[in-house]
Each structure stands twice: as C-alpha cells, then as structure tokens.
Amino acid sequence: MRVLCPECGEKARIQKSNRLTNSVADLYCACGDPECGHTFVMNLSYSHTLSPSAKTTSQIAFNLVKALPPEQRQQLKHQLSML
Ligand SMILES: [Zn+2]
C-alpha cells in the first residue's frame, strides 16, 4: 500500500501500525523526503463489501434453513441432494 505525504506528496513509509479494531487501524508514517521529514498518522478503515464472505453466506443459509418448518427442511434436503 502506498502512502503519500499530505504536506509534500512524496512517498512515505509506514513505520508502525496500531490496530484499534478488525476494521480500523492507525498507521504511523514518515515522509521519505529528508528535506520534508513530516511524520503523521493515517487512518486505515474498512469501507464496504464488494462480495460477501463465504463464511457469512453459509451462516446466513444455515440460519434460513433452521427457520424452515421440518417438512420444508426435508424438501430442501431432497432438492439439495439433486445438485
Ligand atoms: Zn513530505
């Protein structure tokens, strides 16, 4: 991942990261231009999903099946066995 110095636009190095949660981290950066020397903190954060996690998808499917009445569950089992 490329970080640019917000003061001069040169490439900066990530020197340390401080993970706050699974979706947010502080990145401690230093400008690569010795004439600038700017050190700063950038935030790295989760934005949005493009394709859902397979783990989440199967959990949703499992919860949907659990919510079905027994006879519909049997019917679904039969349909799935034909795949
Ligand atoms: Zn700079």
PDB file of the backbone (N, CA, C, O) and the ligand in Angstrom, with CONECT records:
HET     ZN  A 101       1
ATOM      1  N   MET A   1       0.841  -1.190   0.000  1.00  0.00           N
ATOM      2  CA  MET A   1       0.000   0.000   0.000  1.00  0.00           C
ATOM      3  C   MET A   1       0.880   1.244   0.000  1.00  0.00           C
ATOM      4  O   MET A   1       1.844   1.331   0.761  1.00  0.00           O
ATOM      5  N   ARG A   2       0.544   2.207  -0.857  1.00  0.00           N
ATOM      6  CA  ARG A   2       1.358   3.417  -0.954  1.00  0.00           C
ATOM      7  C   ARG A   2       0.715   4.554  -0.157  1.00  0.00           C
ATOM      8  O   ARG A   2      -0.467   4.860  -0.313  1.00  0.00           O
ATOM      9  N   VAL A   3       1.520   5.157   0.687  1.00  0.00           N
ATOM     10  CA  VAL A   3       1.066   6.332   1.438  1.00  0.00           C
ATOM     11  C   VAL A   3       1.864   7.523   0.954  1.00  0.00           C
ATOM     12  O   VAL A   3       3.089   7.457   0.845  1.00  0.00           O
ATOM     13  N   LEU A   4       1.176   8.604   0.665  1.00  0.00           N
ATOM     14  CA  LEU A   4       1.861   9.822   0.244  1.00  0.00           C
ATOM     15  C   LEU A   4       1.822  10.844   1.369  1.00  0.00           C
ATOM     16  O   LEU A   4       0.849  10.931   2.118  1.00  0.00           O
ATOM     17  N   CYS A   5       2.885  11.604   1.471  1.00  0.00           N
ATOM     18  CA  CYS A   5       2.947  12.663   2.473  1.00  0.00           C
ATOM     19  C   CYS A   5       1.890  13.725   2.139  1.00  0.00           C
ATOM     20  O   CYS A   5       1.882  14.261   1.031  1.00  0.00           O
ATOM     21  N   PRO A   6       1.002  14.028   3.092  1.00  0.00           N
ATOM     22  CA  PRO A   6      -0.024  15.023   2.800  1.00  0.00           C
ATOM     23  C   PRO A   6       0.525  16.452   2.691  1.00  0.00           C
ATOM     24  O   PRO A   6      -0.177  17.352   2.228  1.00  0.00           O
ATOM     25  N   GLU A   7       1.776  16.661   3.116  1.00  0.00           N
ATOM     26  CA  GLU A   7       2.377  18.003   3.032  1.00  0.00           C
ATOM     27  C   GLU A   7       3.056  18.244   1.687  1.00  0.00           C
ATOM     28  O   GLU A   7       2.894  19.300   1.075  1.00  0.00           O
ATOM     29  N   CYS A   8       3.834  17.227   1.228  1.00  0.00           N
ATOM     30  CA  CYS A   8       4.627  17.470   0.015  1.00  0.00           C
ATOM     31  C   CYS A   8       4.325  16.496  -1.119  1.00  0.00           C
ATOM     32  O   CYS A   8       4.782  16.706  -2.243  1.00  0.00           O
ATOM     33  N   GLY A   9       3.555  15.421  -0.847  1.00  0.00           N
ATOM     34  CA  GLY A   9       3.170  14.490  -1.906  1.00  0.00           C
ATOM     35  C   GLY A   9       4.195  13.416  -2.203  1.00  0.00           C
ATOM     36  O   GLY A   9       3.958  12.582  -3.077  1.00  0.00           O
ATOM     37  N   GLU A  10       5.343  13.401  -1.502  1.00  0.00           N
ATOM     38  CA  GLU A  10       6.345  12.346  -1.709  1.00  0.00           C
ATOM     39  C   GLU A  10       5.876  11.051  -1.048  1.00  0.00           C
ATOM     40  O   GLU A  10       4.980  11.053  -0.203  1.00  0.00           O
ATOM     41  N   LYS A  11       6.521   9.917  -1.467  1.00  0.00           N
ATOM     42  CA  LYS A  11       6.189   8.633  -0.842  1.00  0.00           C
ATOM     43  C   LYS A  11       6.580   8.665   0.629  1.00  0.00           C
ATOM     44  O   LYS A  11       7.615   9.213   1.009  1.00  0.00           O
ATOM     45  N   ALA A  12       5.711   8.053   1.452  1.00  0.00           N
ATOM     46  CA  ALA A  12       6.007   7.977   2.886  1.00  0.00           C
ATOM     47  C   ALA A  12       6.109   6.511   3.287  1.00  0.00           C
ATOM     48  O   ALA A  12       5.555   5.640   2.616  1.00  0.00           O
ATOM     49  N   ARG A  13       6.813   6.239   4.374  1.00  0.00           N
ATOM     50  CA  ARG A  13       6.952   4.883   4.895  1.00  0.00           C
ATOM     51  C   ARG A  13       6.011   4.705   6.084  1.00  0.00           C
ATOM     52  O   ARG A  13       5.869   5.593   6.925  1.00  0.00           O
ATOM     53  N   ILE A  14       5.357   3.508   6.131  1.00  0.00           N
ATOM     54  CA  ILE A  14       4.564   3.160   7.315  1.00  0.00           C
ATOM     55  C   ILE A  14       5.545   2.561   8.314  1.00  0.00           C
ATOM     56  O   ILE A  14       6.133   1.511   8.054  1.00  0.00           O
ATOM     57  N   GLN A  15       5.723   3.217   9.446  1.00  0.00           N
ATOM     58  CA  GLN A  15       6.717   2.752  10.410  1.00  0.00           C
ATOM     59  C   GLN A  15       6.115   1.844  11.472  1.00  0.00           C
ATOM     60  O   GLN A  15       6.790   0.981  12.033  1.00  0.00           O
ATOM     61  N   LYS A  16       4.836   2.057  11.733  1.00  0.00           N
ATOM     62  CA  LYS A  16       4.186   1.268  12.785  1.00  0.00           C
ATOM     63  C   LYS A  16       2.693   1.311  12.522  1.00  0.00           C
ATOM     64  O   LYS A  16       2.177   2.306  12.012  1.00  0.00           O
ATOM     65  N   SER A  17       1.993   0.232  12.869  1.00  0.00           N
ATOM     66  CA  SER A  17       0.534   0.296  12.788  1.00  0.00           C
ATOM     67  C   SER A  17      -0.051  -0.087  14.134  1.00  0.00           C
ATOM     68  O   SER A  17       0.451  -0.972  14.827  1.00  0.00           O
ATOM     69  N   ASN A  18      -1.107   0.592  14.477  1.00  0.00           N
ATOM     70  CA  ASN A  18      -1.769   0.334  15.752  1.00  0.00           C
ATOM     71  C   ASN A  18      -3.207  -0.068  15.443  1.00  0.00           C
ATOM     72  O   ASN A  18      -4.057   0.772  15.148  1.00  0.00           O
ATOM     73  N   ARG A  19      -3.461  -1.408  15.520  1.00  0.00           N
ATOM     74  CA  ARG A  19      -4.789  -1.900  15.179  1.00  0.00           C
ATOM     75  C   ARG A  19      -5.753  -1.593  16.321  1.00  0.00           C
ATOM     76  O   ARG A  19      -5.545  -2.013  17.459  1.00  0.00           O
ATOM     77  N   LEU A  20      -6.808  -0.856  15.995  1.00  0.00           N
ATOM     78  CA  LEU A  20      -7.782  -0.469  17.013  1.00  0.00           C
ATOM     79  C   LEU A  20      -8.929  -1.482  17.082  1.00  0.00           C
ATOM     80  O   LEU A  20      -9.371  -1.859  18.167  1.00  0.00           O
ATOM     81  N   THR A  21      -9.406  -1.917  15.908  1.00  0.00           N
ATOM     82  CA  THR A  21     -10.424  -2.971  15.813  1.00  0.00           C
ATOM     83  C   THR A  21     -10.088  -3.790  14.571  1.00  0.00           C
ATOM     84  O   THR A  21      -9.075  -3.527  13.923  1.00  0.00           O
ATOM     85  N   ASN A  22     -10.924  -4.789  14.221  1.00  0.00           N
ATOM     86  CA  ASN A  22     -10.702  -5.564  12.992  1.00  0.00           C
ATOM     87  C   ASN A  22     -10.837  -4.700  11.750  1.00  0.00           C
ATOM     88  O   ASN A  22     -10.351  -5.077  10.684  1.00  0.00           O
ATOM     89  N   SER A  23     -11.487  -3.549  11.866  1.00  0.00           N
ATOM     90  CA  SER A  23     -11.734  -2.744  10.676  1.00  0.00           C
ATOM     91  C   SER A  23     -11.104  -1.351  10.731  1.00  0.00           C
ATOM     92  O   SER A  23     -11.281  -0.564   9.802  1.00  0.00           O
ATOM     93  N   VAL A  24     -10.377  -1.034  11.795  1.00  0.00           N
ATOM     94  CA  VAL A  24      -9.751   0.293  11.911  1.00  0.00           C
ATOM     95  C   VAL A  24      -8.333   0.165  12.467  1.00  0.00           C
ATOM     96  O   VAL A  24      -8.099  -0.530  13.455  1.00  0.00           O
ATOM     97  N   ALA A  25      -7.384   0.858  11.805  1.00  0.00           N
ATOM     98  CA  ALA A  25      -6.008   0.897  12.315  1.00  0.00           C
ATOM     99  C   ALA A  25      -5.438   2.298  12.107  1.00  0.00           C
ATOM    100  O   ALA A  25      -5.788   2.989  11.150  1.00  0.00           O
ATOM    101  N   ASP A  26      -4.561   2.700  13.010  1.00  0.00           N
ATOM    102  CA  ASP A  26      -3.788   3.925  12.829  1.00  0.00           C
ATOM    103  C   ASP A  26      -2.451   3.523  12.210  1.00  0.00           C
ATOM    104  O   ASP A  26      -1.801   2.594  12.689  1.00  0.00           O
ATOM    105  N   LEU A  27      -2.041   4.214  11.152  1.00  0.00           N
ATOM    106  CA  LEU A  27      -0.753   3.945  10.522  1.00  0.00           C
ATOM    107  C   LEU A  27       0.173   5.121  10.813  1.00  0.00           C
ATOM    108  O   LEU A  27      -0.118   6.257  10.439  1.00  0.00           O
ATOM    109  N   TYR A  28       1.285   4.843  11.478  1.00  0.00           N
ATOM    110  CA  TYR A  28       2.269   5.884  11.803  1.00  0.00           C
ATOM    111  C   TYR A  28       3.240   5.968  10.639  1.00  0.00           C
ATOM    112  O   TYR A  28       3.941   4.999  10.345  1.00  0.00           O
ATOM    113  N   CYS A  29       3.289   7.108   9.976  1.00  0.00           N
ATOM    114  CA  CYS A  29       4.041   7.262   8.724  1.00  0.00           C
ATOM    115  C   CYS A  29       5.092   8.354   8.829  1.00  0.00           C
ATOM    116  O   CYS A  29       4.978   9.282   9.631  1.00  0.00           O
ATOM    117  N   ALA A  30       6.120   8.219   7.996  1.00  0.00           N
ATOM    118  CA  ALA A  30       7.167   9.242   7.906  1.00  0.00           C
ATOM    119  C   ALA A  30       7.431   9.531   6.438  1.00  0.00           C
ATOM    120  O   ALA A  30       7.613   8.608   5.645  1.00  0.00           O
ATOM    121  N   CYS A  31       7.453  10.790   6.076  1.00  0.00           N
ATOM    122  CA  CYS A  31       7.737  11.201   4.705  1.00  0.00           C
ATOM    123  C   CYS A  31       9.136  10.737   4.311  1.00  0.00           C
ATOM    124  O   CYS A  31      10.083  10.856   5.089  1.00  0.00           O
ATOM    125  N   GLY A  32       9.255  10.199   3.076  1.00  0.00           N
ATOM    126  CA  GLY A  32      10.530   9.693   2.602  1.00  0.00           C
ATOM    127  C   GLY A  32      11.492  10.783   2.160  1.00  0.00           C
ATOM    128  O   GLY A  32      12.676  10.512   1.960  1.00  0.00           O
ATOM    129  N   ASP A  33      11.012  12.000   2.006  1.00  0.00           N
ATOM    130  CA  ASP A  33      11.880  13.101   1.577  1.00  0.00           C
ATOM    131  C   ASP A  33      12.560  13.711   2.800  1.00  0.00           C
ATOM    132  O   ASP A  33      11.894  14.315   3.642  1.00  0.00           O
ATOM    133  N   PRO A  34      13.903  13.556   2.906  1.00  0.00           N
ATOM    134  CA  PRO A  34      14.609  14.066   4.094  1.00  0.00           C
ATOM    135  C   PRO A  34      14.479  15.581   4.257  1.00  0.00           C
ATOM    136  O   PRO A  34      14.633  16.110   5.358  1.00  0.00           O
ATOM    137  N   GLU A  35      14.198  16.268   3.158  1.00  0.00           N
ATOM    138  CA  GLU A  35      14.037  17.732   3.269  1.00  0.00           C
ATOM    139  C   GLU A  35      12.680  18.100   3.866  1.00  0.00           C
ATOM    140  O   GLU A  35      12.469  19.233   4.299  1.00  0.00           O
ATOM    141  N   CYS A  36      11.751  17.115   3.886  1.00  0.00           N
ATOM    142  CA  CYS A  36      10.426  17.364   4.472  1.00  0.00           C
ATOM    143  C   CYS A  36      10.411  16.863   5.919  1.00  0.00           C
ATOM    144  O   CYS A  36      10.240  17.641   6.858  1.00  0.00           O
ATOM    145  N   GLY A  37      10.594  15.548   6.077  1.00  0.00           N
ATOM    146  CA  GLY A  37      10.674  14.977   7.426  1.00  0.00           C
ATOM    147  C   GLY A  37       9.362  14.924   8.182  1.00  0.00           C
ATOM    148  O   GLY A  37       9.346  14.689   9.390  1.00  0.00           O
ATOM    149  N   HIS A  38       8.266  15.138   7.480  1.00  0.00           N
ATOM    150  CA  HIS A  38       6.956  15.118   8.128  1.00  0.00           C
ATOM    151  C   HIS A  38       6.637  13.718   8.662  1.00  0.00           C
ATOM    152  O   HIS A  38       6.760  12.744   7.919  1.00  0.00           O
ATOM    153  N   THR A  39       6.238  13.596   9.911  1.00  0.00           N
ATOM    154  CA  THR A  39       5.719  12.341  10.455  1.00  0.00           C
ATOM    155  C   THR A  39       4.260  12.576  10.802  1.00  0.00           C
ATOM    156  O   THR A  39       3.886  13.644  11.285  1.00  0.00           O
ATOM    157  N   PHE A  40       3.433  11.549  10.546  1.00  0.00           N
ATOM    158  CA  PHE A  40       1.986  11.740  10.687  1.00  0.00           C
ATOM    159  C   PHE A  40       1.279  10.406  10.875  1.00  0.00           C
ATOM    160  O   PHE A  40       1.876   9.345  10.692  1.00  0.00           O
ATOM    161  N   VAL A  41       0.017  10.467  11.238  1.00  0.00           N
ATOM    162  CA  VAL A  41      -0.803   9.268  11.426  1.00  0.00           C
ATOM    163  C   VAL A  41      -1.920   9.281  10.387  1.00  0.00           C
ATOM    164  O   VAL A  41      -2.642  10.267  10.242  1.00  0.00           O
ATOM    165  N   MET A  42      -2.049   8.154   9.659  1.00  0.00           N
ATOM    166  CA  MET A  42      -3.156   7.983   8.722  1.00  0.00           C
ATOM    167  C   MET A  42      -4.102   6.955   9.330  1.00  0.00           C
ATOM    168  O   MET A  42      -3.680   6.095  10.103  1.00  0.00           O
ATOM    169  N   ASN A  43      -5.372   7.047   8.981  1.00  0.00           N
ATOM    170  CA  ASN A  43      -6.336   6.051   9.435  1.00  0.00           C
ATOM    171  C   ASN A  43      -6.603   5.068   8.301  1.00  0.00           C
ATOM    172  O   ASN A  43      -6.845   5.472   7.163  1.00  0.00           O
ATOM    173  N   LEU A  44      -6.558   3.791   8.612  1.00  0.00           N
ATOM    174  CA  LEU A  44      -6.945   2.747   7.668  1.00  0.00           C
ATOM    175  C   LEU A  44      -8.272   2.197   8.174  1.00  0.00           C
ATOM    176  O   LEU A  44      -8.358   1.715   9.304  1.00  0.00           O
ATOM    177  N   SER A  45      -9.307   2.267   7.339  1.00  0.00           N
ATOM    178  CA  SER A  45     -10.592   1.774   7.825  1.00  0.00           C
ATOM    179  C   SER A  45     -11.354   1.000   6.756  1.00  0.00           C
ATOM    180  O   SER A  45     -11.243   1.280   5.562  1.00  0.00           O
ATOM    181  N   TYR A  46     -12.117   0.035   7.206  1.00  0.00           N
ATOM    182  CA  TYR A  46     -12.985  -0.750   6.339  1.00  0.00           C
ATOM    183  C   TYR A  46     -14.026   0.179   5.735  1.00  0.00           C
ATOM    184  O   TYR A  46     -14.538   1.064   6.421  1.00  0.00           O
ATOM    185  N   SER A  47     -14.344  -0.009   4.470  1.00  0.00           N
ATOM    186  CA  SER A  47     -15.370   0.810   3.845  1.00  0.00           C
ATOM    187  C   SER A  47     -16.645   0.014   3.599  1.00  0.00           C
ATOM    188  O   SER A  47     -17.638   0.213   4.299  1.00  0.00           O
ATOM    189  N   HIS A  48     -16.635  -0.888   2.613  1.00  0.00           N
ATOM    190  CA  HIS A  48     -17.849  -1.655   2.339  1.00  0.00           C
ATOM    191  C   HIS A  48     -17.521  -2.954   1.607  1.00  0.00           C
ATOM    192  O   HIS A  48     -16.422  -3.121   1.078  1.00  0.00           O
ATOM    193  N   THR A  49     -18.476  -3.858   1.585  1.00  0.00           N
ATOM    194  CA  THR A  49     -18.295  -5.172   0.980  1.00  0.00           C
ATOM    195  C   THR A  49     -18.541  -5.116  -0.522  1.00  0.00           C
ATOM    196  O   THR A  49     -19.481  -4.464  -0.976  1.00  0.00           O
ATOM    197  N   LEU A  50     -17.690  -5.806  -1.299  1.00  0.00           N
ATOM    198  CA  LEU A  50     -17.930  -5.967  -2.737  1.00  0.00           C
ATOM    199  C   LEU A  50     -18.528  -7.342  -3.023  1.00  0.00           C
ATOM    200  O   LEU A  50     -19.446  -7.477  -3.832  1.00  0.00           O
ATOM    201  N   SER A  51     -17.999  -8.348  -2.356  1.00  0.00           N
ATOM    202  CA  SER A  51     -18.502  -9.714  -2.488  1.00  0.00           C
ATOM    203  C   SER A  51     -18.539 -10.289  -1.071  1.00  0.00           C
ATOM    204  O   SER A  51     -17.526 -10.235  -0.374  1.00  0.00           O
ATOM    205  N   PRO A  52     -19.661 -10.832  -0.627  1.00  0.00           N
ATOM    206  CA  PRO A  52     -19.756 -11.237   0.772  1.00  0.00           C
ATOM    207  C   PRO A  52     -18.815 -12.398   1.119  1.00  0.00           C
ATOM    208  O   PRO A  52     -18.487 -13.222   0.265  1.00  0.00           O
ATOM    209  N   SER A  53     -18.396 -12.445   2.359  1.00  0.00           N
ATOM    210  CA  SER A  53     -17.553 -13.534   2.851  1.00  0.00           C
ATOM    211  C   SER A  53     -18.292 -14.856   2.725  1.00  0.00           C
ATOM    212  O   SER A  53     -19.483 -14.939   3.027  1.00  0.00           O
ATOM    213  N   ALA A  54     -17.580 -15.900   2.275  1.00  0.00           N
ATOM    214  CA  ALA A  54     -18.189 -17.229   2.174  1.00  0.00           C
ATOM    215  C   ALA A  54     -18.634 -17.699   3.553  1.00  0.00           C
ATOM    216  O   ALA A  54     -19.614 -18.434   3.672  1.00  0.00           O
ATOM    217  N   LYS A  55     -17.924 -17.284   4.586  1.00  0.00           N
ATOM    218  CA  LYS A  55     -18.294 -17.668   5.954  1.00  0.00           C
ATOM    219  C   LYS A  55     -19.644 -17.081   6.310  1.00  0.00           C
ATOM    220  O   LYS A  55     -20.494 -17.763   6.882  1.00  0.00           O
ATOM    221  N   THR A  56     -19.843 -15.808   5.969  1.00  0.00           N
ATOM    222  CA  THR A  56     -21.102 -15.138   6.268  1.00  0.00           C
ATOM    223  C   THR A  56     -22.237 -15.755   5.459  1.00  0.00           C
ATOM    224  O   THR A  56     -23.325 -15.991   5.984  1.00  0.00           O
ATOM    225  N   THR A  57     -21.974 -16.018   4.158  1.00  0.00           N
ATOM    226  CA  THR A  57     -23.009 -16.560   3.281  1.00  0.00           C
ATOM    227  C   THR A  57     -23.514 -17.906   3.793  1.00  0.00           C
ATOM    228  O   THR A  57     -24.723 -18.132   3.844  1.00  0.00           O
ATOM    229  N   SER A  58     -22.595 -18.808   4.175  1.00  0.00           N
ATOM    230  CA  SER A  58     -23.046 -20.117   4.633  1.00  0.00           C
ATOM    231  C   SER A  58     -23.774 -20.004   5.972  1.00  0.00           C
ATOM    232  O   SER A  58     -24.691 -20.778   6.247  1.00  0.00           O
ATOM    233  N   GLN A  59     -23.367 -19.040   6.806  1.00  0.00           N
ATOM    234  CA  GLN A  59     -24.058 -18.842   8.087  1.00  0.00           C
ATOM    235  C   GLN A  59     -25.488 -18.340   7.844  1.00  0.00           C
ATOM    236  O   GLN A  59     -26.424 -18.761   8.525  1.00  0.00           O
ATOM    237  N   ILE A  60     -25.647 -17.441   6.873  1.00  0.00           N
ATOM    238  CA  ILE A  60     -26.984 -16.940   6.536  1.00  0.00           C
ATOM    239  C   ILE A  60     -27.854 -18.089   6.026  1.00  0.00           C
ATOM    240  O   ILE A  60     -29.006 -18.234   6.438  1.00  0.00           O
ATOM    241  N   ALA A  61     -27.292 -18.913   5.120  1.00  0.00           N
ATOM    242  CA  ALA A  61     -28.044 -20.048   4.567  1.00  0.00           C
ATOM    243  C   ALA A  61     -28.452 -21.009   5.687  1.00  0.00           C
ATOM    244  O   ALA A  61     -29.583 -21.493   5.718  1.00  0.00           O
ATOM    245  N   PHE A  62     -27.513 -21.283   6.612  1.00  0.00           N
ATOM    246  CA  PHE A  62     -27.797 -22.188   7.724  1.00  0.00           C
ATOM    247  C   PHE A  62     -28.930 -21.639   8.591  1.00  0.00           C
ATOM    248  O   PHE A  62     -29.832 -22.381   8.981  1.00  0.00           O
ATOM    249  N   ASN A  63     -28.885 -20.355   8.889  1.00  0.00           N
ATOM    250  CA  ASN A  63     -29.935 -19.749   9.717  1.00  0.00           C
ATOM    251  C   ASN A  63     -31.289 -19.766   9.009  1.00  0.00           C
ATOM    252  O   ASN A  63     -32.324 -19.940   9.652  1.00  0.00           O
ATOM    253  N   LEU A  64     -31.285 -19.587   7.688  1.00  0.00           N
ATOM    254  CA  LEU A  64     -32.538 -19.645   6.922  1.00  0.00           C
ATOM    255  C   LEU A  64     -33.130 -21.055   6.991  1.00  0.00           C
ATOM    256  O   LEU A  64     -34.331 -21.228   7.203  1.00  0.00           O
ATOM    257  N   VAL A  65     -32.264 -22.062   6.806  1.00  0.00           N
ATOM    258  CA  VAL A  65     -32.736 -23.455   6.838  1.00  0.00           C
ATOM    259  C   VAL A  65     -33.285 -23.793   8.220  1.00  0.00           C
ATOM    260  O   VAL A  65     -34.299 -24.480   8.347  1.00  0.00           O
ATOM    261  N   LYS A  66     -32.594 -23.295   9.265  1.00  0.00           N
ATOM    262  CA  LYS A  66     -33.049 -23.565  10.645  1.00  0.00           C
ATOM    263  C   LYS A  66     -34.448 -22.984  10.892  1.00  0.00           C
ATOM    264  O   LYS A  66     -35.216 -23.511  11.697  1.00  0.00           O
ATOM    265  N   ALA A  67     -34.765 -21.885  10.187  1.00  0.00           N
ATOM    266  CA  ALA A  67     -36.039 -21.209  10.393  1.00  0.00           C
ATOM    267  C   ALA A  67     -37.196 -21.898   9.651  1.00  0.00           C
ATOM    268  O   ALA A  67     -38.361 -21.569   9.872  1.00  0.00           O
ATOM    269  N   LEU A  68     -36.863 -22.866   8.759  1.00  0.00           N
ATOM    270  CA  LEU A  68     -37.914 -23.545   7.982  1.00  0.00           C
ATOM    271  C   LEU A  68     -38.648 -24.577   8.840  1.00  0.00           C
ATOM    272  O   LEU A  68     -38.049 -25.174   9.734  1.00  0.00           O
ATOM    273  N   PRO A  69     -39.946 -24.793   8.577  1.00  0.00           N
ATOM    274  CA  PRO A  69     -40.644 -25.892   9.238  1.00  0.00           C
ATOM    275  C   PRO A  69     -40.056 -27.226   8.781  1.00  0.00           C
ATOM    276  O   PRO A  69     -39.530 -27.314   7.672  1.00  0.00           O
ATOM    277  N   PRO A  70     -40.137 -28.274   9.622  1.00  0.00           N
ATOM    278  CA  PRO A  70     -39.468 -29.561   9.342  1.00  0.00           C
ATOM    279  C   PRO A  70     -39.767 -30.133   7.948  1.00  0.00           C
ATOM    280  O   PRO A  70     -38.861 -30.636   7.285  1.00  0.00           O
ATOM    281  N   GLU A  71     -41.022 -30.061   7.500  1.00  0.00           N
ATOM    282  CA  GLU A  71     -41.336 -30.676   6.193  1.00  0.00           C
ATOM    283  C   GLU A  71     -40.667 -29.918   5.045  1.00  0.00           C
ATOM    284  O   GLU A  71     -40.249 -30.520   4.056  1.00  0.00           O
ATOM    285  N   GLN A  72     -40.568 -28.586   5.184  1.00  0.00           N
ATOM    286  CA  GLN A  72     -39.876 -27.815   4.142  1.00  0.00           C
ATOM    287  C   GLN A  72     -38.368 -28.075   4.184  1.00  0.00           C
ATOM    288  O   GLN A  72     -37.686 -28.059   3.160  1.00  0.00           O
ATOM    289  N   ARG A  73     -37.874 -28.313   5.395  1.00  0.00           N
ATOM    290  CA  ARG A  73     -36.450 -28.646   5.539  1.00  0.00           C
ATOM    291  C   ARG A  73     -36.140 -29.949   4.810  1.00  0.00           C
ATOM    292  O   ARG A  73     -35.134 -30.062   4.110  1.00  0.00           O
ATOM    293  N   GLN A  74     -37.044 -30.953   4.992  1.00  0.00           N
ATOM    294  CA  GLN A  74     -36.890 -32.243   4.322  1.00  0.00           C
ATOM    295  C   GLN A  74     -36.902 -32.063   2.804  1.00  0.00           C
ATOM    296  O   GLN A  74     -36.105 -32.655   2.077  1.00  0.00           O
ATOM    297  N   GLN A  75     -37.842 -31.218   2.352  1.00  0.00           N
ATOM    298  CA  GLN A  75     -37.988 -30.972   0.916  1.00  0.00           C
ATOM    299  C   GLN A  75     -36.703 -30.335   0.364  1.00  0.00           C
ATOM    300  O   GLN A  75     -36.219 -30.694  -0.710  1.00  0.00           O
ATOM    301  N   LEU A  76     -36.167 -29.375   1.139  1.00  0.00           N
ATOM    302  CA  LEU A  76     -34.937 -28.701   0.725  1.00  0.00           C
ATOM    303  C   LEU A  76     -33.770 -29.690   0.674  1.00  0.00           C
ATOM    304  O   LEU A  76     -32.958 -29.660  -0.250  1.00  0.00           O
ATOM    305  N   LYS A  77     -33.698 -30.570   1.683  1.00  0.00           N
ATOM    306  CA  LYS A  77     -32.655 -31.592   1.734  1.00  0.00           C
ATOM    307  C   LYS A  77     -32.702 -32.438   0.461  1.00  0.00           C
ATOM    308  O   LYS A  77     -31.676 -32.744  -0.146  1.00  0.00           O
ATOM    309  N   HIS A  78     -33.922 -32.802   0.081  1.00  0.00           N
ATOM    310  CA  HIS A  78     -34.115 -33.601  -1.126  1.00  0.00           C
ATOM    311  C   HIS A  78     -33.630 -32.829  -2.361  1.00  0.00           C
ATOM    312  O   HIS A  78     -32.931 -33.370  -3.219  1.00  0.00           O
ATOM    313  N   GLN A  79     -34.028 -31.530  -2.425  1.00  0.00           N
ATOM    314  CA  GLN A  79     -33.619 -30.708  -3.571  1.00  0.00           C
ATOM    315  C   GLN A  79     -32.096 -30.567  -3.633  1.00  0.00           C
ATOM    316  O   GLN A  79     -31.502 -30.632  -4.709  1.00  0.00           O
ATOM    317  N   LEU A  80     -31.469 -30.371  -2.459  1.00  0.00           N
ATOM    318  CA  LEU A  80     -30.012 -30.197  -2.420  1.00  0.00           C
ATOM    319  C   LEU A  80     -29.291 -31.475  -2.857  1.00  0.00           C
ATOM    320  O   LEU A  80     -28.227 -31.416  -3.473  1.00  0.00           O
ATOM    321  N   SER A  81     -29.881 -32.628  -2.532  1.00  0.00           N
ATOM    322  CA  SER A  81     -29.233 -33.904  -2.892  1.00  0.00           C
ATOM    323  C   SER A  81     -29.210 -34.095  -4.413  1.00  0.00           C
ATOM    324  O   SER A  81     -28.441 -34.908  -4.927  1.00  0.00           O
ATOM    325  N   MET A  82     -30.050 -33.349  -5.124  1.00  0.00           N
ATOM    326  CA  MET A  82     -30.066 -33.473  -6.584  1.00  0.00           C
ATOM    327  C   MET A  82     -29.028 -32.575  -7.258  1.00  0.00           C
ATOM    328  O   MET A  82     -28.824 -32.661  -8.469  1.00  0.00           O
ATOM    329  N   LEU A  83     -28.370 -31.712  -6.473  1.00  0.00           N
ATOM    330  CA  LEU A  83     -27.362 -30.806  -7.076  1.00  0.00           C
ATOM    331  C   LEU A  83     -26.086 -31.568  -7.438  1.00  0.00           C
ATOM    332  O   LEU A  83     -25.137 -30.975  -7.952  1.00  0.00           O
TER     333      LEU A  83
HETATM  334 ZN    ZN A 101       6.710  15.291   2.948  1.00  0.00          ZN2+
END
